[in-house]
Protein backbone atom coordinates (compact mmCIF):
# COMPACT_ATOMS: atom_id res chain seq x y z
CA UNK A 1 0.00 0.00 0.00
CA UNK A 2 1.66 3.28 -1.07
CA UNK A 3 1.96 5.98 1.57
CA UNK A 4 1.18 9.64 0.92
CA UNK A 5 1.75 12.48 3.37
CA UNK A 6 -0.79 15.29 3.07
CA UNK A 7 0.05 18.60 4.72
CA UNK A 8 -2.75 20.92 5.74
CA UNK A 9 -5.23 18.06 5.84
CA UNK A 10 -7.27 19.75 8.57
CA UNK A 11 -8.25 22.77 6.44
CA UNK A 12 -11.01 23.45 3.92
CA UNK A 13 -9.67 21.30 1.09
CA UNK A 14 -7.57 18.86 3.08
CA UNK A 15 -10.27 16.45 4.29
CA UNK A 16 -11.51 15.94 0.74
CA UNK A 17 -8.00 15.19 -0.50
CA UNK A 18 -7.43 12.78 2.39
CA UNK A 19 -10.71 11.02 1.69
CA UNK A 20 -9.84 10.69 -2.02
CA UNK A 21 -6.56 8.94 -1.26
CA UNK A 22 -7.97 6.77 1.53
CA UNK A 23 -10.85 5.67 -0.71
CA UNK A 24 -8.32 4.62 -3.36
CA UNK A 25 -6.32 2.41 -1.04
CA UNK A 26 -3.49 4.68 0.08
CA UNK A 27 -1.97 4.84 3.54
CA UNK A 28 -2.34 8.50 4.47
CA UNK A 29 -0.74 10.68 7.13
CA UNK A 30 -2.15 14.14 7.78
CA UNK A 31 0.39 16.76 8.87
CA UNK A 32 -1.05 19.97 10.28
CA UNK A 33 -0.91 22.40 13.20
CA UNK A 34 -4.39 21.44 14.36
CA UNK A 35 -6.45 18.29 14.85
CA UNK A 36 -9.10 17.83 12.11
CA UNK A 37 -12.78 17.88 12.95
CA UNK A 38 -13.17 14.38 11.51
CA UNK A 39 -10.54 11.69 11.90
CA UNK A 40 -10.04 10.19 8.45
CA UNK A 41 -6.42 9.10 8.99
CA UNK A 42 -3.67 9.59 11.58
CA UNK A 43 -2.60 13.21 12.18
CA UNK A 44 0.76 14.51 13.40
CA UNK A 45 0.90 18.08 14.71
CA UNK A 46 3.97 19.48 13.02
CA UNK A 47 5.79 22.77 12.50
CA UNK A 48 6.79 22.62 8.85
CA UNK A 49 8.99 25.70 9.27
CA UNK A 50 11.25 23.30 11.23
CA UNK A 51 13.25 21.22 8.76
CA UNK A 52 13.95 18.47 11.28
CA UNK A 53 10.26 17.95 11.98
CA UNK A 54 9.58 17.96 8.25
CA UNK A 55 12.12 15.19 7.67
CA UNK A 56 10.54 13.12 10.42
CA UNK A 57 6.97 13.26 9.10
CA UNK A 58 8.02 12.49 5.51
CA UNK A 59 10.13 9.46 6.37
CA UNK A 60 8.78 6.36 4.63
CA UNK A 61 6.43 8.25 2.29
CA UNK A 62 6.08 7.46 -1.41
CA UNK A 63 4.59 10.86 -2.26
CA UNK A 64 3.71 14.17 -0.64
CA UNK A 65 0.78 16.51 -1.25
CA UNK A 66 1.48 19.95 0.17
CA UNK A 67 -1.67 21.93 0.96
CA UNK A 68 -0.55 23.68 4.16
CA UNK A 69 -0.23 27.47 3.88
CA UNK A 70 -1.53 30.79 5.04
CA UNK A 71 -4.28 30.76 2.39
CA UNK A 72 -4.70 34.45 1.48
CA UNK A 73 -3.56 38.00 2.06
CA UNK A 74 -4.69 39.97 5.11
CA UNK A 75 -4.94 36.97 7.43
CA UNK A 76 -1.42 37.44 8.83
CA UNK A 77 1.13 40.23 8.28
CA UNK A 78 2.63 40.16 4.79
CA UNK A 79 6.12 39.14 5.88
CA UNK A 80 4.71 36.27 7.94
CA UNK A 81 2.61 35.10 5.00
CA UNK A 82 5.58 35.16 2.65
CA UNK A 83 7.95 33.48 5.09
CA UNK A 84 5.54 30.74 6.14
CA UNK A 85 4.44 29.84 2.62
CA UNK A 86 7.92 29.79 1.13
CA UNK A 87 9.89 28.13 3.93
CA UNK A 88 7.35 25.35 4.47
CA UNK A 89 7.38 24.55 0.75
CA UNK A 90 11.17 24.66 0.68
CA UNK A 91 11.37 22.33 3.68
CA UNK A 92 8.86 19.88 2.20
CA UNK A 93 10.77 19.64 -1.07
CA UNK A 94 14.19 19.59 0.61
CA UNK A 95 13.14 16.70 2.84
CA UNK A 96 11.37 14.87 0.01
CA UNK A 97 14.40 15.24 -2.25
CA UNK A 98 16.84 13.99 0.37
CA UNK A 99 14.55 11.08 1.30
CA UNK A 100 14.28 10.17 -2.41
CA UNK A 101 10.53 10.65 -2.54
CA UNK A 102 9.76 10.62 -6.24
CA UNK A 103 6.50 12.58 -6.46
CA UNK A 104 5.14 15.78 -4.95
CA UNK A 105 2.15 18.01 -5.61
CA UNK A 106 2.30 21.52 -4.18
CA UNK A 107 -0.48 24.06 -4.01
CA UNK A 108 -0.09 27.29 -5.92
CA UNK A 109 -2.95 29.66 -6.71
CA UNK A 110 -4.73 31.74 -9.30
CA UNK A 111 -3.54 34.60 -7.07
CA UNK A 112 -0.09 34.16 -8.58
CA UNK A 113 -1.35 35.91 -11.73
CA UNK A 114 -1.61 39.04 -9.57
CA UNK A 115 -5.16 40.20 -10.25
CA UNK A 116 -6.72 38.95 -7.02
CA UNK A 117 -4.98 41.13 -4.43
CA UNK A 118 -3.63 43.90 -6.68
CA UNK A 119 -3.28 47.27 -4.95
CA UNK A 120 -3.46 48.86 -8.41
CA UNK A 121 -6.20 46.83 -10.13
CA UNK A 122 -5.66 45.39 -13.58
CA UNK A 123 -7.22 42.76 -15.78
CA UNK A 124 -6.02 39.71 -17.66
CA UNK A 125 -4.07 40.12 -20.89
CA UNK A 126 -6.25 37.44 -22.48
CA UNK A 127 -8.88 34.89 -21.56
CA UNK A 128 -9.21 32.15 -20.74
CA UNK A 129 -6.00 32.62 -18.76
CA UNK A 130 -3.74 29.62 -19.20
CA UNK A 131 -0.50 28.71 -17.47
CA UNK A 132 1.54 30.86 -19.89
CA UNK A 133 -0.22 34.05 -18.79
CA UNK A 134 2.17 36.50 -17.08
CA UNK A 135 2.29 36.37 -13.29
CA UNK A 136 2.33 39.95 -11.99
CA UNK A 137 1.55 39.98 -8.26
CA UNK A 138 1.64 43.10 -6.13
CA UNK A 139 1.27 41.16 -2.88
CA UNK A 140 3.21 38.81 -0.65
CA UNK A 141 0.80 35.92 -1.04
CA UNK A 142 0.89 35.84 -4.84
CA UNK A 143 4.66 36.30 -4.76
CA UNK A 144 5.05 33.41 -2.33
CA UNK A 145 3.30 31.12 -4.79
CA UNK A 146 5.63 32.11 -7.63
CA UNK A 147 8.65 31.54 -5.40
CA UNK A 148 7.27 28.10 -4.53
CA UNK A 149 6.90 27.21 -8.20
CA UNK A 150 10.52 28.27 -8.79
CA UNK A 151 11.60 26.27 -5.76
CA UNK A 152 9.90 23.25 -7.34
CA UNK A 153 11.90 23.87 -10.54
CA UNK A 154 15.13 23.86 -8.58
CA UNK A 155 14.40 20.61 -6.76
CA UNK A 156 13.33 18.95 -9.99
CA UNK A 157 16.63 19.94 -11.58
CA UNK A 158 18.51 18.76 -8.50
CA UNK A 159 16.83 15.40 -7.90
CA UNK A 160 14.56 14.62 -10.85
CA UNK A 161 11.57 14.53 -8.50
CA UNK A 162 8.24 14.92 -10.31
CA UNK A 163 6.52 18.04 -8.96
CA UNK A 164 3.15 19.43 -10.03
CA UNK A 165 2.18 22.93 -8.88
CA UNK A 166 -1.60 23.37 -8.83
CA UNK A 167 -2.85 26.90 -9.46
CA UNK A 168 -6.20 26.45 -7.78
CA UNK A 169 -9.27 28.52 -8.52
CA UNK A 170 -11.56 29.53 -5.63
CA UNK A 171 -12.06 26.35 -3.57
CA UNK A 172 -15.72 25.54 -2.87
CA UNK A 173 -16.88 22.73 -0.60
CA UNK A 174 -20.39 21.30 -1.16
CA UNK A 175 -21.90 23.15 1.82
CA UNK A 176 -20.81 26.49 0.32
CA UNK A 177 -23.13 26.22 -2.69
CA UNK A 178 -25.96 27.55 -0.54
CA UNK A 179 -24.22 30.96 -0.70
CA UNK A 180 -24.21 31.16 -4.49
CA UNK A 181 -27.65 32.80 -4.94
CA UNK A 182 -26.32 35.89 -3.16
CA UNK A 183 -23.84 36.76 -5.92
CA UNK A 184 -24.45 34.84 -9.15
CA UNK A 185 -26.31 37.74 -10.83
CA UNK A 186 -23.82 40.48 -9.85
CA UNK A 187 -20.75 40.86 -12.10
CA UNK A 188 -19.14 43.18 -9.52
CA UNK A 189 -18.69 40.26 -7.16
CA UNK A 190 -15.82 37.77 -7.59
CA UNK A 191 -14.39 39.69 -10.56
CA UNK A 192 -10.87 39.66 -9.06
CA UNK A 193 -10.82 35.85 -9.30
CA UNK A 194 -12.32 35.97 -12.80
CA UNK A 195 -15.40 34.36 -11.25
CA UNK A 196 -13.58 31.02 -10.97
CA UNK A 197 -14.24 28.12 -8.63
CA UNK A 198 -13.26 24.50 -8.10
CA UNK A 199 -15.23 21.93 -6.13
CA UNK A 200 -13.20 20.31 -3.35
CA UNK A 201 -14.08 16.86 -4.71
CA UNK A 202 -12.81 17.65 -8.20
CA UNK A 203 -9.65 19.21 -6.80
CA UNK A 204 -9.07 16.10 -4.68
CA UNK A 205 -9.30 13.89 -7.75
CA UNK A 206 -6.73 16.06 -9.53
CA UNK A 207 -4.27 15.69 -6.64
CA UNK A 208 -4.56 11.90 -6.74
CA UNK A 209 -4.18 11.77 -10.50
CA UNK A 210 -1.05 13.92 -10.29
CA UNK A 211 0.49 11.49 -7.81
CA UNK A 212 -0.44 8.53 -9.99
CA UNK A 213 0.80 10.09 -13.24
CA UNK A 214 4.27 9.46 -14.57
CA UNK A 215 6.50 11.64 -16.70
CA UNK A 216 5.10 15.03 -15.70
CA UNK A 217 8.50 16.51 -14.91
CA UNK A 218 7.97 19.84 -13.15
CA UNK A 219 4.70 21.37 -14.28
CA UNK A 220 2.21 24.12 -13.43
CA UNK A 221 -1.49 23.37 -13.86
CA UNK A 222 -4.59 25.51 -13.45
CA UNK A 223 -7.28 23.60 -11.56
CA UNK A 224 -10.71 25.12 -12.17
CA UNK A 225 -14.24 24.08 -13.00
CA UNK A 226 -15.42 24.14 -16.60
CA UNK A 227 -17.78 27.06 -15.94
CA UNK A 228 -17.69 30.31 -14.01
CA UNK A 229 -19.46 30.74 -10.67
CA UNK A 230 -21.92 33.20 -12.23
CA UNK A 231 -25.29 33.08 -13.95
CA UNK A 232 -24.04 35.69 -16.43
CA UNK A 233 -22.40 34.63 -19.67
CA UNK A 234 -18.63 34.87 -19.76
CA UNK A 235 -18.42 37.47 -22.54
CA UNK A 236 -20.94 39.63 -20.67
CA UNK A 237 -18.86 39.35 -17.50
CA UNK A 238 -15.77 40.47 -19.39
CA UNK A 239 -17.62 43.34 -21.05
CA UNK A 240 -18.90 44.53 -17.68
CA UNK A 241 -15.64 44.40 -15.74
CA UNK A 242 -12.74 44.11 -18.19
CA UNK A 243 -13.93 45.81 -21.41
CA UNK A 244 -10.32 46.56 -22.39
CA UNK A 245 -9.63 42.85 -22.94
CA UNK A 246 -10.05 41.95 -26.61
CA UNK A 247 -7.92 38.80 -26.83
CA UNK A 248 -10.38 35.90 -26.53
CA UNK A 249 -8.65 32.59 -27.17
CA UNK A 250 -11.78 30.47 -27.09
CA UNK A 251 -15.25 31.22 -28.50
CA UNK A 252 -16.89 31.86 -25.08
CA UNK A 253 -20.50 31.51 -26.17
CA UNK A 254 -21.81 30.50 -22.75
CA UNK A 255 -20.60 30.29 -19.16
CA UNK A 256 -17.12 28.93 -19.87
CA UNK A 257 -14.39 29.28 -17.26
CA UNK A 258 -12.05 32.21 -17.75
CA UNK A 259 -9.27 30.25 -16.02
CA UNK A 260 -8.25 27.58 -18.52
CA UNK A 261 -8.11 24.00 -17.24
CA UNK A 262 -7.21 22.51 -20.63
CA UNK A 263 -3.68 21.46 -19.70
CA UNK A 264 -4.75 19.66 -16.52
CA UNK A 265 -7.26 17.68 -18.55
CA UNK A 266 -4.68 16.77 -21.15
CA UNK A 267 -1.83 15.69 -18.88
CA UNK A 268 -3.78 14.18 -15.99
CA UNK A 269 -6.80 12.76 -17.81
CA UNK A 270 -8.83 14.80 -15.31
CA UNK A 271 -12.39 16.00 -15.77
CA UNK A 272 -14.21 18.19 -13.23
CA UNK A 273 -17.70 16.77 -12.73
CA UNK A 274 -19.22 18.97 -10.01
CA UNK A 275 -20.98 22.12 -11.25
CA UNK A 276 -22.65 24.64 -8.97
CA UNK A 277 -25.65 24.72 -11.31
CA UNK A 278 -26.44 21.15 -10.28
CA UNK A 279 -26.71 22.14 -6.62
CA UNK A 280 -28.34 25.60 -6.64
C-alpha positions as CSV (number, residue, x, y, z in Angstrom):
1,X,0.0,0.0,0.0
2,X,1.7,3.3,-1.1
3,X,2.0,6.0,1.6
4,X,1.2,9.6,0.9
5,X,1.7,12.5,3.4
6,X,-0.8,15.3,3.1
7,X,0.1,18.6,4.7
8,X,-2.7,20.9,5.7
9,X,-5.2,18.1,5.8
10,X,-7.3,19.7,8.6
11,X,-8.2,22.8,6.4
12,X,-11.0,23.5,3.9
13,X,-9.7,21.3,1.1
14,X,-7.6,18.9,3.1
15,X,-10.3,16.5,4.3
16,X,-11.5,15.9,0.7
17,X,-8.0,15.2,-0.5
18,X,-7.4,12.8,2.4
19,X,-10.7,11.0,1.7
20,X,-9.8,10.7,-2.0
21,X,-6.6,8.9,-1.3
22,X,-8.0,6.8,1.5
23,X,-10.8,5.7,-0.7
24,X,-8.3,4.6,-3.4
25,X,-6.3,2.4,-1.0
26,X,-3.5,4.7,0.1
27,X,-2.0,4.8,3.5
28,X,-2.3,8.5,4.5
29,X,-0.7,10.7,7.1
30,X,-2.2,14.1,7.8
31,X,0.4,16.8,8.9
32,X,-1.1,20.0,10.3
33,X,-0.9,22.4,13.2
34,X,-4.4,21.4,14.4
35,X,-6.4,18.3,14.8
36,X,-9.1,17.8,12.1
37,X,-12.8,17.9,12.9
38,X,-13.2,14.4,11.5
39,X,-10.5,11.7,11.9
40,X,-10.0,10.2,8.4
41,X,-6.4,9.1,9.0
42,X,-3.7,9.6,11.6
43,X,-2.6,13.2,12.2
44,X,0.8,14.5,13.4
45,X,0.9,18.1,14.7
46,X,4.0,19.5,13.0
47,X,5.8,22.8,12.5
48,X,6.8,22.6,8.9
49,X,9.0,25.7,9.3
50,X,11.2,23.3,11.2
51,X,13.2,21.2,8.8
52,X,13.9,18.5,11.3
53,X,10.3,17.9,12.0
54,X,9.6,18.0,8.2
55,X,12.1,15.2,7.7
56,X,10.5,13.1,10.4
57,X,7.0,13.3,9.1
58,X,8.0,12.5,5.5
59,X,10.1,9.5,6.4
60,X,8.8,6.4,4.6
61,X,6.4,8.2,2.3
62,X,6.1,7.5,-1.4
63,X,4.6,10.9,-2.3
64,X,3.7,14.2,-0.6
65,X,0.8,16.5,-1.3
66,X,1.5,20.0,0.2
67,X,-1.7,21.9,1.0
68,X,-0.6,23.7,4.2
69,X,-0.2,27.5,3.9
70,X,-1.5,30.8,5.0
71,X,-4.3,30.8,2.4
72,X,-4.7,34.4,1.5
73,X,-3.6,38.0,2.1
74,X,-4.7,40.0,5.1
75,X,-4.9,37.0,7.4
76,X,-1.4,37.4,8.8
77,X,1.1,40.2,8.3
78,X,2.6,40.2,4.8
79,X,6.1,39.1,5.9
80,X,4.7,36.3,7.9
81,X,2.6,35.1,5.0
82,X,5.6,35.2,2.7
83,X,8.0,33.5,5.1
84,X,5.5,30.7,6.1
85,X,4.4,29.8,2.6
86,X,7.9,29.8,1.1
87,X,9.9,28.1,3.9
88,X,7.4,25.4,4.5
89,X,7.4,24.6,0.8
90,X,11.2,24.7,0.7
91,X,11.4,22.3,3.7
92,X,8.9,19.9,2.2
93,X,10.8,19.6,-1.1
94,X,14.2,19.6,0.6
95,X,13.1,16.7,2.8
96,X,11.4,14.9,0.0
97,X,14.4,15.2,-2.3
98,X,16.8,14.0,0.4
99,X,14.6,11.1,1.3
100,X,14.3,10.2,-2.4
101,X,10.5,10.6,-2.5
102,X,9.8,10.6,-6.2
103,X,6.5,12.6,-6.5
104,X,5.1,15.8,-5.0
105,X,2.2,18.0,-5.6
106,X,2.3,21.5,-4.2
107,X,-0.5,24.1,-4.0
108,X,-0.1,27.3,-5.9
109,X,-3.0,29.7,-6.7
110,X,-4.7,31.7,-9.3
111,X,-3.5,34.6,-7.1
112,X,-0.1,34.2,-8.6
113,X,-1.3,35.9,-11.7
114,X,-1.6,39.0,-9.6
115,X,-5.2,40.2,-10.2
116,X,-6.7,38.9,-7.0
117,X,-5.0,41.1,-4.4
118,X,-3.6,43.9,-6.7
119,X,-3.3,47.3,-5.0
120,X,-3.5,48.9,-8.4
121,X,-6.2,46.8,-10.1
122,X,-5.7,45.4,-13.6
123,X,-7.2,42.8,-15.8
124,X,-6.0,39.7,-17.7
125,X,-4.1,40.1,-20.9
126,X,-6.2,37.4,-22.5
127,X,-8.9,34.9,-21.6
128,X,-9.2,32.1,-20.7
129,X,-6.0,32.6,-18.8
130,X,-3.7,29.6,-19.2
131,X,-0.5,28.7,-17.5
132,X,1.5,30.9,-19.9
133,X,-0.2,34.1,-18.8
134,X,2.2,36.5,-17.1
135,X,2.3,36.4,-13.3
136,X,2.3,40.0,-12.0
137,X,1.6,40.0,-8.3
138,X,1.6,43.1,-6.1
139,X,1.3,41.2,-2.9
140,X,3.2,38.8,-0.6
141,X,0.8,35.9,-1.0
142,X,0.9,35.8,-4.8
143,X,4.7,36.3,-4.8
144,X,5.0,33.4,-2.3
145,X,3.3,31.1,-4.8
146,X,5.6,32.1,-7.6
147,X,8.7,31.5,-5.4
148,X,7.3,28.1,-4.5
149,X,6.9,27.2,-8.2
150,X,10.5,28.3,-8.8
151,X,11.6,26.3,-5.8
152,X,9.9,23.3,-7.3
153,X,11.9,23.9,-10.5
154,X,15.1,23.9,-8.6
155,X,14.4,20.6,-6.8
156,X,13.3,19.0,-10.0
157,X,16.6,19.9,-11.6
158,X,18.5,18.8,-8.5
159,X,16.8,15.4,-7.9
160,X,14.6,14.6,-10.9
161,X,11.6,14.5,-8.5
162,X,8.2,14.9,-10.3
163,X,6.5,18.0,-9.0
164,X,3.2,19.4,-10.0
165,X,2.2,22.9,-8.9
166,X,-1.6,23.4,-8.8
167,X,-2.9,26.9,-9.5
168,X,-6.2,26.4,-7.8
169,X,-9.3,28.5,-8.5
170,X,-11.6,29.5,-5.6
171,X,-12.1,26.4,-3.6
172,X,-15.7,25.5,-2.9
173,X,-16.9,22.7,-0.6
174,X,-20.4,21.3,-1.2
175,X,-21.9,23.2,1.8
176,X,-20.8,26.5,0.3
177,X,-23.1,26.2,-2.7
178,X,-26.0,27.5,-0.5
179,X,-24.2,31.0,-0.7
180,X,-24.2,31.2,-4.5
181,X,-27.7,32.8,-4.9
182,X,-26.3,35.9,-3.2
183,X,-23.8,36.8,-5.9
184,X,-24.4,34.8,-9.2
185,X,-26.3,37.7,-10.8
186,X,-23.8,40.5,-9.9
187,X,-20.8,40.9,-12.1
188,X,-19.1,43.2,-9.5
189,X,-18.7,40.3,-7.2
190,X,-15.8,37.8,-7.6
191,X,-14.4,39.7,-10.6
192,X,-10.9,39.7,-9.1
193,X,-10.8,35.9,-9.3
194,X,-12.3,36.0,-12.8
195,X,-15.4,34.4,-11.3
196,X,-13.6,31.0,-11.0
197,X,-14.2,28.1,-8.6
198,X,-13.3,24.5,-8.1
199,X,-15.2,21.9,-6.1
200,X,-13.2,20.3,-3.3
201,X,-14.1,16.9,-4.7
202,X,-12.8,17.6,-8.2
203,X,-9.7,19.2,-6.8
204,X,-9.1,16.1,-4.7
205,X,-9.3,13.9,-7.8
206,X,-6.7,16.1,-9.5
207,X,-4.3,15.7,-6.6
208,X,-4.6,11.9,-6.7
209,X,-4.2,11.8,-10.5
210,X,-1.1,13.9,-10.3
211,X,0.5,11.5,-7.8
212,X,-0.4,8.5,-10.0
213,X,0.8,10.1,-13.2
214,X,4.3,9.5,-14.6
215,X,6.5,11.6,-16.7
216,X,5.1,15.0,-15.7
217,X,8.5,16.5,-14.9
218,X,8.0,19.8,-13.2
219,X,4.7,21.4,-14.3
220,X,2.2,24.1,-13.4
221,X,-1.5,23.4,-13.9
222,X,-4.6,25.5,-13.5
223,X,-7.3,23.6,-11.6
224,X,-10.7,25.1,-12.2
225,X,-14.2,24.1,-13.0
226,X,-15.4,24.1,-16.6
227,X,-17.8,27.1,-15.9
228,X,-17.7,30.3,-14.0
229,X,-19.5,30.7,-10.7
230,X,-21.9,33.2,-12.2
231,X,-25.3,33.1,-13.9
232,X,-24.0,35.7,-16.4
233,X,-22.4,34.6,-19.7
234,X,-18.6,34.9,-19.8
235,X,-18.4,37.5,-22.5
236,X,-20.9,39.6,-20.7
237,X,-18.9,39.4,-17.5
238,X,-15.8,40.5,-19.4
239,X,-17.6,43.3,-21.0
240,X,-18.9,44.5,-17.7
241,X,-15.6,44.4,-15.7
242,X,-12.7,44.1,-18.2
243,X,-13.9,45.8,-21.4
244,X,-10.3,46.6,-22.4
245,X,-9.6,42.9,-22.9
246,X,-10.1,41.9,-26.6
247,X,-7.9,38.8,-26.8
248,X,-10.4,35.9,-26.5
249,X,-8.7,32.6,-27.2
250,X,-11.8,30.5,-27.1
251,X,-15.3,31.2,-28.5
252,X,-16.9,31.9,-25.1
253,X,-20.5,31.5,-26.2
254,X,-21.8,30.5,-22.8
255,X,-20.6,30.3,-19.2
256,X,-17.1,28.9,-19.9
257,X,-14.4,29.3,-17.3
258,X,-12.0,32.2,-17.8
259,X,-9.3,30.3,-16.0
260,X,-8.3,27.6,-18.5
261,X,-8.1,24.0,-17.2
262,X,-7.2,22.5,-20.6
263,X,-3.7,21.5,-19.7
264,X,-4.8,19.7,-16.5
265,X,-7.3,17.7,-18.6
266,X,-4.7,16.8,-21.2
267,X,-1.8,15.7,-18.9
268,X,-3.8,14.2,-16.0
269,X,-6.8,12.8,-17.8
270,X,-8.8,14.8,-15.3
271,X,-12.4,16.0,-15.8
272,X,-14.2,18.2,-13.2
273,X,-17.7,16.8,-12.7
274,X,-19.2,19.0,-10.0
275,X,-21.0,22.1,-11.3
276,X,-22.6,24.6,-9.0
277,X,-25.7,24.7,-11.3
278,X,-26.4,21.2,-10.3
279,X,-26.7,22.1,-6.6
280,X,-28.3,25.6,-6.6
